[in-house]
Amino acid sequence: MERGTGELRSAGRAPAETRSAPSLPSATEPDRASDSASLSQALERWLHGTNEKTLGSLIDLFEEKSFAILFVLLLGVPALPLPTGGATHVFEVIAVLLAVQLVAGREEIWLPERWRKRELAGEKQERFLTALMKMIRRLERISKPRLRFAFNHRASNIVFGLLVIGGCVAAFLAPPFTGLDTLPALGVVLLSLGVLLEDFAVVIVAMIIGVAGVALEIFLGKAAVDAVGGLF
């Protein structure tokens, strides 16, 4: 009886001993920007990973959020408080073309294959991306999801695209070497980050900065026209 009881107990423990361990994610799965990873972490993995550092790989990483990340990259340079002399107009034109796609209802960015293969590697590009990640980390510390229902649907994408177009046009029309393109471009950058972080408070701040930039541009432009008119 004792031997039989022991065999029964041993048999009862067998299933627990043969229980398989939980499966782990495969290391070969492609990286994607997921909700569990912060924006800065996703960018850092992409920047320091073994994947190609191309515009196309960045679009594939962020998928439906790639519109916003490209707006940040394109308007990041004119958002710096430095006179660019109109050298960044090409970035603003590309951003407008992307925003038109967003307003038209596209969920994925279309770019010519040559543009998708454009390398973002290099000392200057990586230095810019590193500085961008530092700014994003600071924003992530104070940001949190607010009014998430206002993001990621057709109507919000149309409004987002139209605001980006407005900011880009304002930055484009700023007189060269005046630095007046800084605030409209900064408004677009913060707006895009607010969309990426799904923080409506950041969106409001971005809109205030953008409107202030447009108002300053109009005010100073009118003052300049009046001053020139007073000479004649």
Number of C-alpha atoms within 10 A of each C-alpha: 6 7 8 9 10 11 12 12 11 11 11 11 11 11 10 9 8 8 8 8 6 6 6 6 7 7 7 6 7 9 15 15 20 11 9 8 11 16 20 20 15 19 22 14 14 19 18 10 11 8 13 15 19 15 20 22 18 22 19 17 19 21 16 15 19 19 24 27 21 21 26 22 16 21 30 21 19 29 24 15 14 14 17 18 14 18 11 17 18 12 18 23 16 17 27 21 14 23 26 17 18 22 19 13 15 15 16 15 18 14 14 8 10 9 12 15 15 13 14 18 15 10 9 10 12 15 12 14 19 16 11 16 18 12 12 20 15 11 17 16 8 8 17 16 15 15 11 13 11 14 19 14 10 15 13 15 22 18 13 21 26 17 18 29 22 18 28 28 20 24 30 22 14 21 15 14 12 15 20 27 33 25 27 33 33 26 29 32 29 27 29 27 23 25 25 20 23 21 21 21 16 24 22 15 14 24 20 14 21 30 17 15 24 21 14 15 23 15 11 12 15 12 12 12 10 11 11 10 9 8 6 5
